[in-house]
Amino acid sequence: MQIDEELTLKKIQIFLAFMRCGNLSKTATEMQISNVSVHKALHSLENSLRCPLFKNEGRNLIPLKSAYVLEDHSKKIVQDIVATVNKTREAAGFASKIFHLGSLYSLTVNTIPSVISGLKLRRGDLDIQLSLSSNIDLVKKLKATELDAIIVALNETTHDQVFESLPMFQDDIFLAVNKNSKYAKFNEINLSKLKDETFLTLAKGFATRNDSDIVFDKAGVNPKVFLEVSDIFTLISMVSSGVGFALLPGRISTIYENSVKLVRLEPQYQIKQEIGLVFLKSKERDPNLLAFIAECRMFSRNI
């Protein structure tokens, strides 16, 4: 049997509301439509079912046995539809009980703990799973919908029509040296004078590696790279031990602060690293994401 195209879920919902309320006026109020719209929906429902549901007694519509049968079965249909919609949205990451967040390692010093704490206050039942990686890897995972949002450096890797971004703060790039280094006493440093020094860097794909390459290029320096590493904490530890120098963002200043000094670069070599939230435009109405966006805005205002 083919289902008549006039038999819609909306009409079923109006019908169920009428069965609960018992009259047109109360039904219209509940459904936020007019009395005439309620009456038309009920009449159209009878036409699509090809059987009567009510009898007229004056101005009142009295349910027939067929109406009570339809009511019993329709309640389950609506419940199943709601459950189906919720499960479908959860499968797509909308209003899921798990929020998949991606971040750079360096942002776990201050930014990530702050925004996660705020999100937990807004949505206490939400399980937050944090993935740490490079800028380029996190962008790929976001695009593949493996992550719900990422907080990364806003650069060419995040310029994509499918993304929406929210700038949060800017950070300067410094020369990181061991505190016993002769350069630790400098207030500013001319990077071009360090052509013969040994450097440590992050692997390609990390935002700070990309910015370091830009700074080295500005200074005309082809750095002697002793070691490439895959996380910023290892890099700072190596600088702390005096193995070499590195170019690092100011936000890591509290790590190994007793053994590492950040020296500002001279103006001609300075560069700003912009940090921000990135998410898919297709998910911008997701309740979990909306709560996280609000928290990131709060963080950017208070920084």
C-alpha positions as CSV (number, residue, x, y, z in Angstrom):
1,M,0.0,0.0,0.0
2,Q,1.3,3.4,-1.0
3,I,1.2,6.1,1.7
4,D,-0.6,9.3,0.5
5,E,1.8,12.2,0.2
6,E,-0.6,14.4,2.2
7,L,0.0,12.2,5.2
8,T,2.8,14.2,6.9
9,L,4.5,14.0,10.3
10,K,3.4,17.6,11.0
11,K,-0.2,16.6,10.6
12,I,0.3,13.6,12.9
13,Q,1.8,15.9,15.5
14,I,-1.2,18.3,15.3
15,F,-3.5,15.4,15.6
16,L,-1.8,14.1,18.7
17,A,-1.9,17.6,20.2
18,F,-5.6,17.7,19.5
19,M,-6.2,14.4,21.2
20,R,-4.3,15.6,24.3
21,C,-6.0,19.1,24.4
22,G,-9.5,18.1,23.3
23,N,-10.4,21.2,21.4
24,L,-9.2,23.4,18.5
25,S,-8.3,26.5,20.6
26,K,-5.9,24.7,23.1
27,T,-4.4,22.8,20.2
28,A,-3.7,25.9,18.2
29,T,-2.1,27.5,21.3
30,E,0.2,24.5,21.9
31,M,1.2,24.2,18.3
32,Q,1.5,28.0,17.8
33,I,-0.8,28.0,14.7
34,S,-4.4,29.2,14.1
35,N,-7.6,27.3,14.9
36,V,-8.3,27.2,11.1
37,S,-4.9,25.5,10.5
38,V,-5.6,22.9,13.1
39,H,-9.0,22.1,11.5
40,K,-7.5,22.0,8.0
41,A,-4.8,19.6,9.2
42,L,-7.3,17.2,10.9
43,H,-9.5,17.3,7.8
44,S,-6.6,16.7,5.5
45,L,-5.5,13.8,7.7
46,E,-8.9,12.1,7.3
47,N,-8.6,12.6,3.5
48,S,-5.1,11.1,3.3
49,L,-6.2,8.1,5.5
50,R,-9.4,7.8,3.5
51,C,-11.5,7.2,6.6
52,P,-13.2,9.4,9.2
53,L,-11.5,10.2,12.6
54,F,-14.1,12.5,14.2
55,K,-17.8,13.2,14.3
56,N,-19.3,16.6,14.6
57,E,-21.4,17.5,17.7
58,G,-22.2,21.1,17.3
59,R,-18.9,22.9,17.0
60,N,-17.1,20.1,18.7
61,L,-15.1,17.3,17.1
62,I,-15.6,14.0,18.9
63,P,-12.9,11.3,18.3
64,L,-14.1,8.0,16.8
65,K,-12.6,4.6,17.5
66,S,-10.3,5.1,14.5
67,A,-8.9,8.2,16.1
68,Y,-7.9,6.3,19.2
69,V,-6.2,3.6,17.2
70,L,-4.3,6.2,15.2
71,E,-3.3,8.0,18.4
72,D,-1.9,4.8,20.0
73,H,0.2,3.9,17.0
74,S,1.2,7.5,16.1
75,K,2.7,8.1,19.5
76,K,5.2,5.3,18.9
77,I,5.9,6.6,15.4
78,V,6.8,10.0,16.7
79,Q,8.9,8.6,19.5
80,D,10.8,6.5,16.9
81,I,11.3,9.4,14.6
82,V,12.7,11.6,17.4
83,A,15.0,8.7,18.5
84,T,16.1,8.2,14.9
85,V,16.9,11.9,14.4
86,N,18.9,12.0,17.7
87,K,20.9,8.9,16.8
88,T,21.6,10.2,13.3
89,R,22.8,13.6,14.7
90,E,25.0,11.8,17.2
91,A,26.5,9.7,14.5
92,A,27.3,12.9,12.6
93,G,28.8,14.4,15.8
94,F,25.9,16.8,16.5
95,A,24.9,17.0,20.2
96,S,27.0,14.0,20.9
97,K,28.0,13.1,24.5
98,I,31.6,13.2,23.4
99,F,33.4,16.4,22.2
100,H,36.5,15.7,20.1
101,L,38.9,18.7,20.5
102,G,42.3,19.1,18.7
103,S,45.1,21.4,19.9
104,L,48.7,22.2,19.5
105,Y,51.0,20.9,22.3
106,S,52.0,24.5,23.3
107,L,48.4,25.5,24.0
108,T,48.1,22.9,26.8
109,V,50.1,25.3,29.1
110,N,47.3,27.7,29.6
111,T,44.7,28.0,26.8
112,I,43.3,24.5,26.6
113,P,42.9,23.9,30.4
114,S,41.0,27.2,30.6
115,V,38.6,26.6,27.8
116,I,38.0,23.0,28.7
117,S,37.2,24.0,32.3
118,G,34.7,26.6,31.0
119,L,33.1,24.1,28.7
120,K,32.6,21.6,31.5
121,L,30.8,24.3,33.5
122,R,28.5,24.9,30.6
123,R,28.0,21.3,29.7
124,G,28.9,19.1,32.7
125,D,27.8,15.8,31.2
126,L,30.0,16.2,28.1
127,D,33.0,13.9,27.8
128,I,35.9,15.8,26.2
129,Q,38.6,13.9,24.3
130,L,41.7,15.9,23.5
131,S,44.0,15.2,20.5
132,L,47.4,16.9,20.3
133,S,49.3,17.1,17.0
134,S,50.7,19.5,14.4
135,N,48.7,22.3,12.8
136,I,48.5,20.4,9.4
137,D,47.5,17.1,10.9
138,L,44.7,18.6,13.1
139,V,43.3,20.5,10.1
140,K,43.2,17.2,8.1
141,K,41.4,15.5,11.0
142,L,38.9,18.3,11.3
143,K,38.1,18.2,7.6
144,A,37.6,14.4,7.9
145,T,35.1,15.1,10.7
146,E,37.3,13.1,13.1
147,L,37.4,16.3,15.3
148,D,34.6,18.7,16.3
149,A,36.9,21.7,16.7
150,I,40.6,22.6,16.8
151,I,42.5,25.4,18.4
152,V,45.6,26.1,16.2
153,A,47.6,28.7,14.4
154,L,45.5,30.5,11.8
155,N,47.5,30.4,8.7
156,E,47.3,29.1,5.1
157,T,46.5,25.6,6.4
158,T,43.2,26.8,7.9
159,H,42.1,28.9,4.9
160,D,39.4,26.7,3.5
161,Q,35.8,27.5,2.4
162,V,34.4,24.6,4.6
163,F,36.0,26.2,7.8
164,E,34.8,28.9,10.1
165,S,37.4,30.5,12.4
166,L,37.4,32.6,15.5
167,P,40.7,34.5,16.3
168,M,41.6,34.2,20.0
169,F,45.0,35.8,20.6
170,Q,48.3,36.7,19.0
171,D,51.7,35.5,20.2
172,D,55.3,36.6,19.4
173,I,58.1,34.3,18.3
174,F,61.2,34.5,20.5
175,L,64.7,33.0,20.5
176,A,64.9,30.4,23.2
177,V,68.3,29.9,24.8
178,N,69.7,28.2,27.9
179,K,70.0,30.6,30.8
180,N,73.7,30.1,30.9
181,S,74.1,31.1,27.2
182,K,75.9,34.4,26.4
183,Y,72.7,35.4,24.6
184,A,70.6,35.2,27.7
185,K,71.7,38.6,28.8
186,F,70.3,40.3,25.6
187,N,67.1,42.2,25.6
188,E,66.8,41.9,21.8
189,I,68.8,39.9,19.4
190,N,69.7,40.3,15.7
191,L,69.0,36.8,14.4
192,S,71.3,37.3,11.4
193,K,74.3,37.2,13.8
194,L,73.5,33.6,14.7
195,K,74.3,32.0,11.4
196,D,76.9,29.7,12.9
197,E,74.9,28.6,15.9
198,T,73.2,25.2,16.3
199,F,69.4,25.1,16.2
200,L,66.7,22.7,17.2
201,T,63.3,22.7,15.4
202,L,59.9,21.1,15.3
203,A,59.1,18.8,12.4
204,K,57.4,20.2,9.3
205,G,53.7,20.7,9.6
206,F,53.9,22.4,13.0
207,A,52.9,26.0,13.0
208,T,55.9,27.1,15.0
209,R,58.2,25.3,12.5
210,N,56.5,27.2,9.6
211,D,56.9,30.5,11.4
212,S,60.5,29.7,12.3
213,D,61.3,29.1,8.6
214,I,59.8,32.5,7.8
215,V,61.9,34.2,10.4
216,F,65.1,32.5,9.3
217,D,64.3,33.5,5.8
218,K,63.9,37.1,6.9
219,A,67.2,37.0,8.6
220,G,69.0,35.3,5.7
221,V,69.9,32.4,7.9
222,N,70.2,28.8,6.8
223,P,70.1,27.3,10.2
224,K,72.4,24.4,11.3
225,V,69.7,22.1,12.5
226,F,71.0,19.5,14.9
227,L,67.7,17.9,15.6
228,E,64.0,17.9,14.6
229,V,61.4,16.8,17.2
230,S,57.6,16.1,17.1
231,D,56.5,18.0,20.2
232,I,57.4,21.4,21.7
233,F,58.0,20.0,25.2
234,T,60.9,17.8,24.0
235,L,62.2,20.9,22.1
236,I,62.2,23.1,25.2
237,S,63.8,20.3,27.2
238,M,66.6,20.1,24.7
239,V,67.1,23.9,24.8
240,S,67.1,23.7,28.6
241,S,70.0,21.2,28.5
242,G,72.0,23.5,26.3
243,V,72.0,21.3,23.2
244,G,71.0,24.2,20.9
245,F,68.7,27.2,20.3
246,A,65.2,27.3,19.0
247,L,62.5,29.8,17.9
248,L,59.5,29.4,20.1
249,P,56.2,31.3,20.9
250,G,56.0,33.4,24.0
251,R,53.2,31.3,25.5
252,I,55.7,28.6,26.6
253,S,57.6,31.1,28.8
254,T,56.5,29.4,32.1
255,I,58.0,26.0,31.0
256,Y,61.5,25.5,32.3
257,E,61.6,29.1,33.2
258,N,64.5,28.5,35.6
259,S,66.7,27.2,32.8
260,V,65.4,28.7,29.5
261,K,65.3,32.4,28.6
262,L,63.2,33.8,25.8
263,V,65.0,36.7,24.0
264,R,62.9,39.1,21.8
265,L,63.9,39.3,18.2
266,E,64.8,42.7,16.7
267,P,61.8,44.4,15.1
268,Q,62.8,43.5,11.5
269,Y,62.6,39.8,12.4
270,Q,59.5,39.8,14.6
271,I,56.5,37.8,13.6
272,K,53.0,37.3,15.0
273,Q,51.4,33.9,15.4
274,E,47.6,34.1,15.5
275,I,45.9,31.4,17.5
276,G,42.2,30.7,17.0
277,L,39.3,28.2,17.0
278,V,38.5,26.5,13.7
279,F,35.4,24.4,13.0
280,L,33.3,23.1,10.1
281,K,30.6,25.5,8.9
282,S,28.3,22.5,8.5
283,K,28.4,22.0,12.3
284,E,28.1,25.5,13.5
285,R,24.6,24.9,14.9
286,D,25.7,21.9,17.0
287,P,24.9,22.7,20.7
288,N,28.2,21.4,22.0
289,L,30.1,23.5,19.5
290,L,28.0,26.6,20.2
291,A,28.9,26.2,23.9
292,F,32.6,25.8,23.0
293,I,32.5,28.9,20.7
294,A,31.1,30.9,23.5
295,E,33.8,29.8,25.9
296,C,36.5,30.6,23.4
297,R,35.1,34.1,22.9
298,M,35.1,34.5,26.7
299,F,38.7,33.4,26.8
300,S,39.8,35.9,24.0
301,R,38.0,38.8,25.9
302,N,39.8,38.0,29.2
303,I,43.3,37.3,27.9
